[in-house]
Amino acid sequence: ALDNGEMVCRYEFGNSMQPILVSGQYARLVPLRGETPNMGDAVFNCLDGHWNTHMVWNVNKASGYCLIGDSHGHLYGWTNKTLAVAIPMPYKETEN
């Protein structure tokens, strides 16, 4: 769905993004649509073949690569596979 430019909502689990995202928190994934994310954004990305939500610590705007890490300063590596920005939600949205 993200590849098609559709927004996705999902629960995020794990403690690596606290306090930005708390384990079990609902988040809205907003597609980047080819744009490069900004430093400090929580993004849904693929790093070493694993899809997850982590933070952008640095951006190379020329190449589109982002340095991904957790909110505690642990850096995991560079990727150019960032599909969406994760926005924390206080509750689960329902369709109207």
TIMI-2910 file (N, C-alpha, C, CB; in pm, 1 decimal, decimal comma, always signed):
<rs>
+----------+----------+----------+----------+----------+----------+----------+----------+----------+----------+----------+----------+------+
!      n_x !      n_y !      n_z !     ca_x !     ca_y !     ca_z !      c_x !      c_y !      c_z !     cb_x !     cb_y !     cb_z ! resn !
+----------+----------+----------+----------+----------+----------+----------+----------+----------+----------+----------+----------+------+
!    +82,2 !   -119,3 !     +0,0 !     +0,0 !     +0,0 !     +0,0 !    +87,5 !   +126,9 !     +0,0 !    -94,0 !     -0,9 !   +121,7 !  Ala !
!   +196,5 !   +125,1 !    +77,6 !   +284,8 !   +242,3 !    +81,2 !   +348,3 !   +266,4 !    -55,4 !   +394,5 !   +224,1 !   +188,2 !  Leu !
!   +384,3 !   +159,1 !   -125,8 !   +441,1 !   +173,2 !   -260,6 !   +343,3 !   +241,8 !   -355,1 !   +480,1 !    +36,0 !   -316,8 !  Asp !
!   +213,9 !   +225,8 !   -328,3 !   +110,0 !   +286,9 !   -411,7 !    +69,9 !   +425,0 !   -362,2 !    -12,1 !   +197,3 !   -416,6 !  Asn !
!   +141,4 !   +477,7 !   -261,4 !   +113,4 !   +611,4 !   -210,2 !     -0,6 !   +617,5 !   -110,8 !    +83,5 !   +701,9 !   -322,5 !  Gly !
!    -41,4 !   +502,2 !    -58,3 !   -150,6 !   +498,3 !    +38,1 !    -96,5 !   +504,8 !   +180,4 !   -235,2 !   +371,7 !    +18,9 !  Glu !
!   -167,5 !   +576,5 !   +266,5 !   -131,1 !   +584,6 !   +407,1 !   -167,4 !   +451,5 !   +474,4 !   -203,2 !   +705,2 !   +477,1 !  Met !
!    -85,5 !   +409,9 !   +569,4 !   -107,8 !   +286,8 !   +644,6 !   -100,0 !   +319,8 !   +792,8 !     -3,9 !   +176,5 !   +605,8 !  Val !
!   -184,5 !   +256,3 !   +872,6 !   -177,2 !   +270,5 !  +1017,4 !   -143,8 !   +134,2 !  +1076,5 !   -311,1 !   +326,6 !  +1076,4 !  Cys !
!    -54,8 !   +134,1 !  +1174,2 !    -14,1 !     +7,7 !  +1235,9 !    +36,3 !    +33,7 !  +1376,8 !    +95,0 !    -62,7 !  +1151,5 !  Arg !
!    +41,2 !    -73,0 !  +1455,5 !    +98,6 !    -65,8 !  +1589,2 !   +249,3 !    -83,9 !  +1579,1 !    +36,1 !   -172,6 !  +1682,9 !  Tyr !
!   +323,2 !     -4,5 !  +1655,2 !   +468,4 !    -13,8 !  +1660,1 !   +507,8 !    -77,4 !  +1793,1 !   +535,0 !   +126,7 !  +1642,7 !  Glu !
!   +600,1 !   -173,6 !  +1787,1 !   +642,8 !   -242,5 !  +1908,9 !   +794,0 !   -235,2 !  +1925,5 !   +597,1 !   -388,8 !  +1906,6 !  Phe !
!   +839,3 !   -233,8 !  +2050,0 !   +979,9 !   -225,7 !  +2082,9 !  +1009,7 !    -97,2 !  +2157,9 !  +1064,7 !   -234,9 !  +1957,2 !  Gly !
!  +1123,1 !    -93,4 !  +2223,4 !  +1159,5 !    +21,5 !  +2306,8 !  +1262,6 !   +113,4 !  +2243,6 !  +1211,3 !    -26,4 !  +2438,0 !  Asn !
!  +1306,8 !    +83,7 !  +2121,5 !  +1416,0 !   +159,7 !  +2060,9 !  +1377,3 !   +301,7 !  +2021,3 !  +1466,2 !    +87,2 !  +1940,4 !  Ser !
!  +1248,7 !   +331,2 !  +2011,3 !  +1207,3 !   +464,4 !  +1967,8 !  +1143,4 !   +547,4 !  +2080,0 !  +1110,3 !   +451,9 !  +1852,8 !  Met !
!  +1147,8 !   +497,1 !  +2204,6 !  +1091,6 !   +575,2 !  +2314,5 !  +1173,2 !   +699,9 !  +2337,3 !  +1084,9 !   +492,3 !  +2442,6 !  Gln !
!  +1121,3 !   +814,1 !  +2367,1 !   +981,1 !   +844,0 !  +2394,3 !   +900,5 !   +885,2 !  +2270,4 !   +973,1 !   +952,6 !  +2496,4 !  Pro !
!   +961,9 !   +884,6 !  +2152,1 !   +890,2 !   +926,3 !  +2031,7 !   +773,6 !   +831,5 !  +2004,0 !   +985,7 !   +931,1 !  +1910,4 !  Ile !
!   +801,9 !   +702,3 !  +2002,3 !   +700,3 !   +598,4 !  +1987,6 !   +715,7 !   +501,4 !  +2104,3 !   +713,2 !   +524,1 !  +1849,3 !  Leu !
!   +609,7 !   +481,1 !  +2178,2 !   +609,2 !   +389,0 !  +2290,6 !   +565,5 !   +252,3 !  +2239,9 !   +515,8 !   +439,3 !  +2404,9 !  Val !
!   +623,5 !   +145,6 !  +2292,4 !   +589,2 !    +10,9 !  +2247,7 !   +438,6 !    -12,0 !  +2256,6 !   +664,2 !    -94,3 !  +2331,1 !  Ser !
!   +381,0 !    -57,7 !  +2146,2 !   +237,7 !    -82,3 !  +2137,3 !   +157,8 !    +37,3 !  +2088,8 !   +186,4 !   -124,5 !  +2269,7 !  Gly !
!   +225,9 !   +148,5 !  +2060,5 !   +156,5 !   +269,8 !  +2016,8 !   +113,6 !   +258,6 !  +1870,7 !   +246,4 !   +392,8 !  +2036,3 !  Gln !
!     -0,7 !   +315,7 !  +1840,8 !    -53,3 !   +320,1 !  +1705,6 !    +14,7 !   +434,9 !  +1631,6 !   -208,6 !   +336,8 !  +1705,8 !  Tyr !
!    +54,1 !   +411,7 !  +1505,9 !   +122,0 !   +515,3 !  +1427,3 !    +65,0 !   +519,9 !  +1285,8 !   +274,6 !   +489,6 !  +1422,9 !  Ala !
!    +61,6 !   +639,4 !  +1231,4 !    +20,0 !   +659,9 !  +1092,4 !   +146,8 !   +667,7 !  +1007,8 !    -68,4 !   +790,5 !  +1076,1 !  Arg !
!   +157,4 !   +582,6 !   +904,6 !   +270,5 !   +585,4 !   +812,0 !   +228,4 !   +661,6 !   +688,1 !   +318,4 !   +441,4 !   +775,5 !  Leu !
!   +287,2 !   +778,9 !   +668,9 !   +253,7 !   +866,6 !   +557,4 !   +361,3 !   +850,1 !   +449,7 !   +242,4 !  +1016,3 !   +604,0 !  Val !
!   +323,0 !   +803,2 !   +329,6 !   +421,5 !   +777,9 !   +223,3 !   +504,1 !   +901,5 !   +189,3 !   +351,3 !   +728,3 !    +98,2 !  Pro !
!   +631,9 !   +880,6 !   +163,4 !   +722,0 !   +990,7 !   +125,5 !   +707,7 !  +1028,5 !    -21,4 !   +866,7 !   +952,4 !   +154,4 !  Leu !
!   +658,6 !   +937,3 !   -104,1 !   +635,9 !   +962,6 !   -247,4 !   +760,8 !  +1018,0 !   -316,2 !   +519,4 !  +1060,3 !   -265,9 !  Arg !
!   +873,8 !   +950,6 !   -292,6 !   +997,8 !   +989,4 !   -358,8 !  +1075,2 !  +1100,1 !   -291,3 !   +968,3 !  +1030,4 !   -495,3 !  Gly !
!  +1019,6 !  +1162,1 !   -189,5 !  +1089,7 !  +1267,8 !   -117,4 !  +1189,6 !  +1207,1 !    -19,2 !   +989,4 !  +1358,9 !    -43,3 !  Glu !
!  +1292,2 !  +1281,3 !    +14,1 !  +1389,6 !  +1238,1 !   +113,7 !  +1342,4 !  +1287,4 !   +250,4 !  +1533,4 !  +1292,0 !    +80,2 !  Thr !
!  +1342,0 !  +1200,6 !   +352,4 !  +1299,6 !  +1245,5 !   +485,2 !  +1399,5 !  +1342,2 !   +546,6 !  +1280,3 !  +1126,2 !   +577,5 !  Pro !
!  +1360,5 !  +1404,6 !   +656,0 !  +1445,0 !  +1500,2 !   +727,0 !  +1510,4 !  +1434,6 !   +847,6 !  +1363,2 !  +1622,3 !   +770,9 !  Asn !
!  +1621,6 !  +1490,8 !   +891,2 !  +1685,5 !  +1443,9 !  +1014,1 !  +1586,0 !  +1457,1 !  +1128,5 !  +1816,5 !  +1523,9 !  +1044,2 !  Met !
!  +1579,3 !  +1353,5 !  +1212,1 !  +1487,9 !  +1353,4 !  +1325,2 !  +1353,7 !  +1288,3 !  +1297,1 !  +1465,7 !  +1491,9 !  +1370,1 !  Gly !
!  +1322,7 !  +1262,8 !  +1168,9 !  +1197,5 !  +1195,0 !  +1135,2 !  +1203,3 !  +1048,6 !  +1177,8 !  +1168,7 !  +1205,6 !   +983,9 !  Asp !
!  +1092,2 !   +997,4 !  +1226,9 !  +1076,4 !   +853,7 !  +1245,3 !  +1026,0 !   +801,2 !  +1111,8 !   +977,4 !   +818,0 !  +1365,2 !  Ala !
!  +1094,8 !   +702,8 !  +1054,8 !  +1058,4 !   +654,3 !   +921,3 !  +1044,3 !   +502,8 !   +919,3 !  +1162,7 !   +698,1 !   +818,3 !  Val !
!   +955,2 !   +453,6 !   +833,6 !   +943,6 !   +311,4 !   +804,6 !  +1043,1 !   +284,3 !   +693,5 !   +795,6 !   +269,6 !   +763,8 !  Phe !
!  +1141,6 !   +197,1 !   +720,3 !  +1252,9 !   +179,0 !   +627,6 !  +1297,3 !    +33,3 !   +623,8 !  +1370,4 !   +268,9 !   +666,8 !  Asn !
!  +1378,3 !     +2,0 !   +523,1 !  +1438,2 !   -130,6 !   +512,0 !  +1589,0 !   -115,4 !   +527,1 !  +1401,5 !   -199,2 !   +375,7 !  Cys !
!  +1643,7 !   -187,1 !   +622,4 !  +1787,2 !   -185,3 !   +647,5 !  +1831,7 !   -329,6 !   +665,3 !  +1823,5 !    -97,9 !   +773,2 !  Leu !
!  +1927,0 !   -372,6 !   +584,1 !  +1977,8 !   -510,0 !   +587,6 !  +1866,2 !   -613,1 !   +570,7 !  +2051,3 !   -534,9 !   +718,6 !  Asp !
!  +1768,2 !   -580,5 !   +486,7 !  +1659,7 !   -673,6 !   +456,4 !  +1547,8 !   -677,7 !   +558,0 !  +1714,4 !   -808,3 !   +442,4 !  Gly !
!  +1552,4 !   -592,9 !   +659,8 !  +1449,7 !   -590,2 !   +764,1 !  +1374,8 !   -457,8 !   +760,8 !  +1512,4 !   -612,7 !   +903,1 !  His !
!  +1241,6 !   -465,5 !   +756,4 !  +1157,7 !   -345,2 !   +759,1 !  +1124,1 !   -311,4 !   +903,0 !  +1028,0 !   -364,8 !   +675,9 !  Trp !
!  +1144,2 !   -184,2 !   +939,3 !  +1111,9 !   -139,2 !  +1073,9 !  +1095,6 !    +11,9 !  +1076,4 !  +1220,3 !   -183,1 !  +1173,1 !  Asn !
!  +1060,0 !    +63,2 !  +1190,5 !  +1046,6 !   +207,7 !  +1208,6 !  +1156,2 !   +255,0 !  +1302,3 !   +905,6 !   +245,4 !  +1264,2 !  Thr !
!  +1242,4 !   +341,9 !  +1250,7 !  +1349,8 !   +400,1 !  +1330,2 !  +1369,5 !   +546,0 !  +1289,5 !  +1481,6 !   +319,7 !  +1312,8 !  His !
!  +1465,9 !   +611,4 !  +1349,5 !  +1486,0 !   +754,7 !  +1330,0 !  +1597,6 !   +784,1 !  +1230,0 !  +1517,1 !   +821,3 !  +1462,8 !  Met !
!  +1580,1 !   +892,0 !  +1157,1 !  +1681,8 !   +940,5 !  +1063,4 !  +1778,6 !  +1029,6 !  +1140,8 !  +1616,6 !  +1018,7 !   +942,9 !  Val !
!  +1906,4 !   +989,9 !  +1141,5 !  +2008,8 !  +1066,5 !  +1211,6 !  +2086,8 !  +1158,7 !  +1119,3 !  +2103,7 !   +973,2 !  +1281,3 !  Trp !
!  +2094,5 !  +1123,6 !   +992,1 !  +2164,7 !  +1206,3 !   +894,2 !  +2107,5 !  +1175,1 !   +757,7 !  +2319,0 !  +1181,8 !   +897,6 !  Asn !
!  +2116,6 !  +1271,5 !   +666,4 !  +2061,9 !  +1255,5 !   +531,8 !  +2164,7 !  +1303,4 !   +430,9 !  +1928,2 !  +1333,2 !   +515,5 !  Val !
!  +2187,1 !  +1223,3 !   +326,8 !  +2265,6 !  +1266,8 !   +212,3 !  +2163,8 !  +1298,8 !   +103,1 !  +2371,6 !  +1156,3 !   +165,9 !  Asn !
!  +2130,0 !  +1426,6 !    +90,2 !  +2025,1 !  +1468,5 !     -4,5 !  +2062,5 !  +1433,5 !   -148,1 !  +1999,8 !  +1619,6 !     +7,0 !  Lys !
!  +2191,4 !  +1434,0 !   -182,3 !  +2233,0 !  +1404,6 !   -319,9 !  +2204,7 !  +1259,9 !   -357,5 !  +2381,6 !  +1434,3 !   -337,8 !  Ala !
!  +2228,9 !  +1167,2 !   -264,9 !  +2209,8 !  +1024,4 !   -295,8 !  +2075,7 !   +970,8 !   -248,2 !  +2320,7 !   +942,9 !   -233,6 !  Ser !
!  +2011,1 !  +1040,2 !   -153,2 !  +1886,3 !   +992,2 !    -96,6 !  +1905,3 !   +892,0 !    +15,9 !  +1803,5 !   +930,9 !   -203,5 !  Gly !
!  +2030,3 !   +867,7 !    +57,0 !  +2056,9 !   +772,8 !   +165,3 !  +2038,4 !   +840,9 !   +300,7 !  +2199,9 !   +714,9 !   +153,3 !  Tyr !
!  +1986,4 !   +763,6 !   +396,9 !  +1964,6 !   +812,3 !   +532,8 !  +2037,6 !   +723,0 !   +631,3 !  +1814,0 !   +817,9 !   +566,0 !  Cys !
!  +2098,1 !   +783,7 !   +733,1 !  +2159,6 !   +709,7 !   +842,2 !  +2050,1 !   +682,5 !   +944,2 !  +2280,4 !   +788,6 !   +906,0 !  Leu !
!  +2024,9 !   +554,3 !   +970,3 !  +1913,6 !   +511,7 !  +1054,9 !  +1965,8 !   +467,5 !  +1191,0 !  +1834,2 !   +397,5 !   +987,8 !  Ile !
!  +1891,1 !   +502,8 !  +1295,5 !  +1925,3 !   +460,7 !  +1430,3 !  +1803,8 !   +468,5 !  +1520,6 !  +2038,5 !   +546,0 !  +1486,3 !  Gly !
!  +1823,8 !   +438,5 !  +1648,1 !  +1712,7 !   +449,9 !  +1742,6 !  +1714,7 !   +587,9 !  +1807,1 !  +1720,3 !   +338,8 !  +1850,9 !  Asp !
!  +1620,1 !   +612,0 !  +1895,1 !  +1611,2 !   +744,6 !  +1957,0 !  +1710,1 !   +762,2 !  +2072,1 !  +1469,9 !   +768,8 !  +2007,3 !  Ser !
!  +1790,9 !   +658,9 !  +2098,9 !  +1889,1 !   +665,5 !  +2207,1 !  +2031,5 !   +686,2 !  +2156,7 !  +1883,0 !   +539,5 !  +2289,5 !  His !
!  +2047,7 !   +702,7 !  +2026,2 !  +2179,1 !   +730,1 !  +1969,7 !  +2251,8 !   +611,3 !  +1910,6 !  +2262,8 !   +788,6 !  +2072,1 !  Gly !
!  +2191,3 !   +493,0 !  +1913,7 !  +2253,3 !   +376,1 !  +1850,4 !  +2228,3 !   +382,6 !  +1699,8 !  +2197,0 !   +242,5 !  +1910,5 !  His !
!  +2334,2 !   +380,9 !  +1620,9 !  +2322,4 !   +392,0 !  +1475,8 !  +2330,8 !   +254,1 !  +1412,7 !  +2431,8 !   +484,3 !  +1418,6 !  Leu !
!  +2241,5 !   +229,0 !  +1312,7 !  +2231,9 !    +95,9 !  +1251,9 !  +2289,3 !    +89,5 !  +1111,3 !  +2088,6 !    +52,0 !  +1248,5 !  Tyr !
!  +2293,3 !   +200,3 !  +1038,5 !  +2349,1 !   +198,7 !   +904,0 !  +2273,4 !   +289,0 !   +808,1 !  +2350,0 !    +58,4 !   +850,8 !  Gly !
!  +2320,2 !   +288,1 !   +682,8 !  +2265,0 !   +374,0 !   +578,6 !  +2169,7 !   +295,4 !   +489,5 !  +2377,4 !   +436,1 !   +494,7 !  Trp !
!  +2060,5 !   +359,9 !   +447,8 !  +1965,4 !   +298,8 !   +355,7 !  +1903,6 !   +406,1 !   +266,0 !  +1855,3 !   +222,6 !   +433,3 !  Thr !
!  +1863,2 !   +364,1 !   +146,7 !  +1786,4 !   +453,5 !    +60,0 !  +1644,1 !   +400,1 !    +43,3 !  +1855,4 !   +468,7 !    -78,3 !  Asn !
!  +1606,4 !   +305,6 !   +129,7 !  +1472,6 !   +246,4 !   +125,6 !  +1389,3 !   +297,9 !   +242,2 !  +1480,5 !    +92,1 !   +129,1 !  Lys !
!  +1346,0 !   +422,0 !   +233,0 !  +1256,5 !   +480,5 !   +332,2 !  +1124,1 !   +506,4 !   +261,8 !  +1316,2 !   +613,0 !   +394,8 !  Thr !
!  +1018,1 !   +440,4 !   +307,5 !   +889,1 !   +450,1 !   +239,4 !   +794,8 !   +551,7 !   +300,4 !   +823,2 !   +317,5 !   +238,7 !  Leu !
!   +806,1 !   +576,5 !   +432,1 !   +705,4 !   +661,3 !   +497,0 !   +759,9 !   +724,5 !   +623,7 !   +579,8 !   +580,3 !   +529,3 !  Ala !
!   +697,2 !   +834,6 !   +661,2 !   +723,1 !   +898,5 !   +790,0 !   +619,4 !   +844,6 !   +887,4 !   +717,1 !  +1056,5 !   +780,0 !  Val !
!   +663,9 !   +804,4 !  +1006,3 !   +575,4 !   +750,9 !  +1109,3 !   +532,2 !   +863,4 !  +1202,5 !   +645,1 !   +637,5 !  +1189,0 !  Ala !
!   +402,0 !   +881,9 !  +1214,5 !   +346,2 !   +985,3 !  +1301,7 !   +272,2 !   +916,6 !  +1416,3 !   +250,7 !  +1081,5 !  +1222,3 !  Ile !
!   +316,4 !   +937,1 !  +1540,6 !   +249,8 !   +873,0 !  +1654,9 !   +104,9 !   +918,4 !  +1666,1 !   +324,7 !   +904,3 !  +1785,5 !  Pro !
!    +17,5 !   +823,6 !  +1697,8 !   -123,6 !   +852,5 !  +1715,7 !   -163,5 !   +817,8 !  +1858,8 !   -209,9 !   +774,2 !  +1613,3 !  Met !
!   -245,3 !   +900,8 !  +1921,7 !   -285,3 !   +871,9 !  +2060,2 !   -392,1 !   +764,0 !  +2070,2 !   -335,8 !   +997,7 !  +2126,3 !  Pro !
!   -454,3 !   +726,6 !  +1957,7 !   -563,2 !   +630,5 !  +1957,7 !   -572,9 !   +563,9 !  +1821,1 !   -696,3 !   +698,6 !  +1994,6 !  Tyr !
!   -650,7 !   +457,4 !  +1813,0 !   -672,9 !   +389,5 !  +1686,6 !   -782,8 !   +461,6 !  +1608,5 !   -710,0 !   +241,0 !  +1709,9 !  Lys !
!   -753,5 !   +494,0 !  +1482,0 !   -852,0 !   +559,3 !  +1397,5 !   -951,5 !   +457,1 !  +1343,5 !   -783,2 !   +633,6 !  +1282,0 !  Glu !
!  -1072,7 !   +499,1 !  +1322,1 !  -1174,9 !   +413,2 !  +1262,8 !  -1221,0 !   +476,9 !  +1133,1 !  -1294,9 !   +391,3 !  +1360,2 !  Thr !
!  -1260,5 !   +391,8 !  +1036,7 !  -1309,5 !   +444,6 !   +909,6 !  -1449,9 !   +498,6 !   +926,6 !  -1306,7 !   +336,5 !   +800,3 !  Glu !
!  -1479,9 !   +605,3 !   +854,1 !  -1615,9 !   +663,1 !   +856,9 !  -1693,9 !   +612,6 !   +740,2 !  -1612,6 !   +817,0 !   +855,3 !  Asn !
+----------+----------+----------+----------+----------+----------+----------+----------+----------+----------+----------+----------+------+
</rs>
